[in-house]
Amino acid sequence: MTAVSPEALLRRTLERHRMLDHSTGVLVALSGGGDSVALLHLLLPICRERGLPVVAFHLNHLLRGAESERDEQFVRALCERLSVPLVVRRAEIAALAKERGISIELAAREERYRLLHSCAAEQALSQIATAHTASDNLETVLFHLARGSGLDGLCGIPPVRGPLIRPLIAHTGESLRAYLRAHSLPFVEDSTNALPLYTRNRLRQNVIAPLREELPHAEETAARACELLRRDAACLQQLSQQLLQAAAPDGRARRAALTAAPDAVLSRALRTLAEDSLGVSLSSRHTEALLSLLREGKTGDRLQLPGGVALLTHHALLFERTGAAEPFFSQLLTPGAHILPGGTLTLREAGEKLNSLFNPDLLDCATIIGNLVVRERLPGDRVELPNGRSRLLKKLLIDRKIDRDRRRLIPVVCDDAGPIWTPLTGASSRCRAKQGALHTFALEFEGKV
C-alpha cells in the first residue's frame, strides 16, 4: 500500500469499488482538515477528466467560536481558488445535542449526514464522498471490538454504502499528511482533536498510538482483515436470503426449515423476517432471544419484540405487528441485561473510584434513594436535561419526533424519589456520577429511541 502513490491508490480504489460508475456528480464533504483537503485535491482532477461535476459541502458546527469561523473562511478560499462550487450550512450542534439529549459527537454526525444527503439531492449529485481513511477504519474496528460487536461491526467502514463513497479508505492518515507536505497544501487543524474529550480521541491517543509502535502497518493489516470479513458477511447474507426463500416463500416461516440452519445464517434470516414483518431492526440481544425461542421454545410460546410479538405454532414462526406499542410493567432493576419491549437495558456495577471523564449514563450509587426500577413513561414524568433544566418527558419525545407508538417503549429508570435516567437524557443531575464517586452504576440501552 505504501509503495503506491496517493494518486494511483485513489484511482485503484475508485475502480476497484466502482465508486463513480453511472455517477451524475460528487458532493465532497470538506471540513478543511488535512484528510478532506487531500480528498478534494486528489478527486477533483479525476472527476474533471470524466466530466463529472464536483461540489464541496462544509458544515459549520458553531462549536469552537473563532476557530469554526476560521475553518469556514479557509474552505471558502480553497474552493474559490480551485473553482469548485461550495455549499455552506451552519448548525447549532451544542443546542441540538441538548435538545435531543444525546452527545455532541452523535448530534454532529446525525446533522452532518442529514444535510449531506439533502444537499446532494438538491444538487442532483448521486455520490457523497467523505474523507474516511484506513486510519479511521482501524479506530472504528477497535471501537466496535471493545463494545462486543458481531461480524458486521468488525467489517469496519464500508468503501461504498448507498450514495456514500470513501475514496481514501485505502490511504493512511500518515500518507495523506506526506502528500500535503509534498505539494505544500495548507489545511486547518481542529484543536479539539488533541483533547481527551471524545471517545475516539482517547482511543487514538491511548490505544492506537502505542499499537502503531508495535505494529507499524496496523492500518493496512486491519484493512485487509475487514475486506475478508466483508466477504464472509456477504456470503452469510446470501445464505440467509436462500434460507428465507426455502423456509418462508410465502412469508410464513416454517420451523423445521429454519432450525436446520446454522446460527450464523439463521440469526440474519430472523433479523430480516422481523424487519419485514414488524418494521423494526432487532438488537443483538433480541436476536439471541428469538434464536432461543425458535430452538428451545414450545408451541404457543411468545416473545415480545419492538413493534410486535413472535409466536411459535406447531409448524411455523409467526410475527404479529401490534397496532399500538405494548407497554411494559415496572420491574426491579438489578445488575445484568433486562429485555424490554423496546430494547435491552443493561445495568453494570462498578466498584472503584471514578477517575474518568464525565459519562452521562453513570449513576452515583450514594445518591440513589431506595430501589432502582425500570418502567414505561407515566403522565407528568419530568426529566432533567444536561443544562440542568427539567422538562416534561412527553414534550421532549414530541420534540424529538418520536411517534406515539414508540413513546411507550422508552424506558424510564427511577428510584423511590422519581425518574433519574432515560436513554434520551442520561442521568439526572441529582444522581449523575461525578469525578471522585466511589461506587457507580453504568446504564446502557440497546434499542431505537
Buried (B, 14 or more C-beta within 10 A) or exposed (E): BEEBEBEEBBBEBBEEBEBBEEBEBBBBBBBBBBBBBBBBBBBBEBBEEEEBBBBBBBBBBBBBEEEBEEBBEBBBEBBEEEEBEBBBBEBBBBEBBBBBBBBBBEBBEBBBBEBBBEBBEEBEBBBBBBBBBBBBBBBBBBBBEEEEBEBBBBBBBBBBEEBBBBBBBBBBBBBBBBBBEEEEBEBBEBEEEEEEEBBBBBBBBEBBEEBBEEEEEBBBEBBEBBEEBBEEBEEBBEBBBEBBEEBBEEEEBBBEBBEEBEEBBBBBBBBBBBBEBBEBBBBBBBBBBBBEBBEEBEEEBEBBBBBBBBBBEEEBBBBEEBEEBBEBEEEEBEEEBBBBBBBBBBBBEBEEEBEEEEBBBBBBBEBBEEEBBBBBBEEEBBBBBBEEEEBBBBEBBEEBEBEEBBBBBBBBBBBEEBBBBBBBBBBBBBBBBEEEBEBBBBBEBBBBB
